[in-house]
């Protein structure tokens, strides 16, 4: 029972700390300065002006990033279509096949020329 109560106290404490952190994050640095009547003092109006200025700067930065992204998207070339890529690959295959055939023909011609030269160089044996 004591452990259960202790556990509940810890959970409540953790919840309170989390709540304070959330409150600090949402206040954006605004001070809670109030006078004895409960009204905010002049310092808080300065804080709200700073907050508005920061928000305006943040908004301007976001808009500049969006404009830059749109400009880059407009300037970037359109990627090739799959059909275009396939046709280029097929053309390259045909070119390579033709090149291979030409090389084989050249090798055959060179072989024939070599055999012809050998036959010309060979001295016929003289019969005695």
C-alpha positions as CSV (number, residue, x, y, z in Angstrom):
1,X,0.0,0.0,0.0
2,X,2.8,2.4,0.8
3,X,4.5,1.6,-2.5
4,X,1.3,2.3,-4.3
5,X,0.9,5.7,-2.7
6,X,4.5,6.5,-3.4
7,X,4.0,5.5,-7.0
8,X,1.0,7.8,-7.3
9,X,3.0,10.7,-5.8
10,X,5.8,10.1,-8.3
11,X,3.3,10.0,-11.2
12,X,1.7,13.2,-10.1
13,X,5.1,14.9,-9.7
14,X,6.1,13.8,-13.2
15,X,2.8,15.1,-14.6
16,X,3.3,18.4,-12.9
17,X,6.8,18.8,-14.2
18,X,5.7,18.0,-17.8
19,X,2.8,20.5,-17.4
20,X,5.2,23.2,-16.4
21,X,7.5,22.5,-19.3
22,X,4.6,22.6,-21.7
23,X,3.5,25.9,-20.2
24,X,7.0,27.3,-20.6
25,X,7.2,26.2,-24.2
26,X,3.8,27.7,-25.1
27,X,4.5,31.0,-23.5
28,X,7.3,31.8,-26.0
29,X,9.2,33.7,-23.5
30,X,6.4,36.1,-22.5
31,X,6.8,37.3,-19.0
32,X,3.9,37.0,-16.5
33,X,4.7,40.3,-15.0
34,X,1.5,41.8,-13.4
35,X,0.9,44.6,-11.0
36,X,-1.1,44.3,-7.8
37,X,-4.3,44.7,-9.7
38,X,-3.6,41.7,-11.9
39,X,-3.1,43.6,-15.1
40,X,-0.1,43.0,-17.3
41,X,2.6,45.6,-17.1
42,X,4.2,47.5,-19.9
43,X,7.0,45.0,-20.1
44,X,4.7,42.4,-21.4
45,X,3.6,44.6,-24.3
46,X,7.2,44.8,-25.4
47,X,7.4,41.0,-25.2
48,X,4.4,40.7,-27.3
49,X,5.8,43.1,-29.9
50,X,9.0,41.0,-29.9
51,X,7.0,37.9,-30.3
52,X,5.1,39.4,-33.3
53,X,8.3,40.5,-34.8
54,X,9.9,37.0,-34.4
55,X,6.7,35.4,-35.9
56,X,6.8,37.8,-38.8
57,X,10.5,37.0,-39.4
58,X,9.8,33.3,-39.2
59,X,6.9,33.6,-41.7
60,X,9.1,35.7,-44.1
61,X,11.8,33.0,-43.9
62,X,9.3,30.2,-44.6
63,X,7.9,32.1,-47.6
64,X,11.4,32.7,-49.0
65,X,12.1,29.0,-48.7
66,X,8.8,28.2,-50.4
67,X,9.6,30.6,-53.3
68,X,13.1,29.2,-53.6
69,X,11.7,25.6,-53.7
70,X,9.2,26.6,-56.4
71,X,11.9,28.4,-58.4
72,X,14.1,25.3,-58.3
73,X,11.3,23.0,-59.2
74,X,10.4,25.2,-62.2
75,X,14.1,25.3,-63.3
76,X,14.9,21.7,-62.9
77,X,14.7,19.6,-66.0
78,X,11.9,17.1,-66.4
79,X,13.2,13.5,-65.8
80,X,13.2,11.2,-68.8
81,X,10.3,8.8,-69.3
82,X,10.8,5.1,-69.0
83,X,9.9,4.6,-72.7
84,X,12.7,7.1,-73.6
85,X,15.2,5.3,-71.5
86,X,14.2,2.0,-73.0
87,X,14.5,3.3,-76.5
88,X,18.0,4.7,-75.8
89,X,19.1,1.4,-74.3
90,X,17.8,-0.5,-77.3
91,X,19.6,1.9,-79.7
92,X,22.8,1.4,-77.6
93,X,22.4,-2.4,-77.8
94,X,22.0,-2.2,-81.6
95,X,25.0,0.1,-81.9
96,X,27.1,-2.3,-79.9
97,X,25.9,-5.3,-81.9
98,X,26.7,-3.6,-85.1
99,X,30.2,-2.6,-83.7
100,X,30.8,-6.2,-82.7
101,X,29.8,-7.4,-86.2
102,X,32.1,-4.9,-87.9
103,X,35.0,-5.9,-85.6
104,X,34.4,-9.6,-86.5
105,X,34.3,-8.7,-90.2
106,X,37.6,-6.7,-89.8
107,X,39.2,-9.6,-88.0
108,X,38.1,-12.0,-90.7
109,X,39.5,-9.7,-93.4
110,X,42.8,-9.3,-91.6
111,X,43.1,-13.0,-91.2
112,X,42.5,-13.5,-94.9
113,X,45.1,-10.9,-95.7
114,X,47.6,-12.6,-93.4
115,X,47.0,-15.9,-95.1
116,X,47.4,-14.3,-98.5
117,X,50.7,-12.7,-97.5
118,X,51.9,-16.0,-96.1
119,X,51.1,-17.8,-99.3
120,X,52.9,-15.1,-101.3
121,X,55.9,-15.3,-99.0
122,X,56.3,-19.0,-99.1
123,X,58.8,-20.0,-101.6
124,X,57.8,-22.8,-103.8
125,X,60.0,-25.7,-103.5
126,X,62.1,-26.4,-106.5
127,X,61.8,-29.9,-107.8
128,X,65.0,-31.5,-108.8
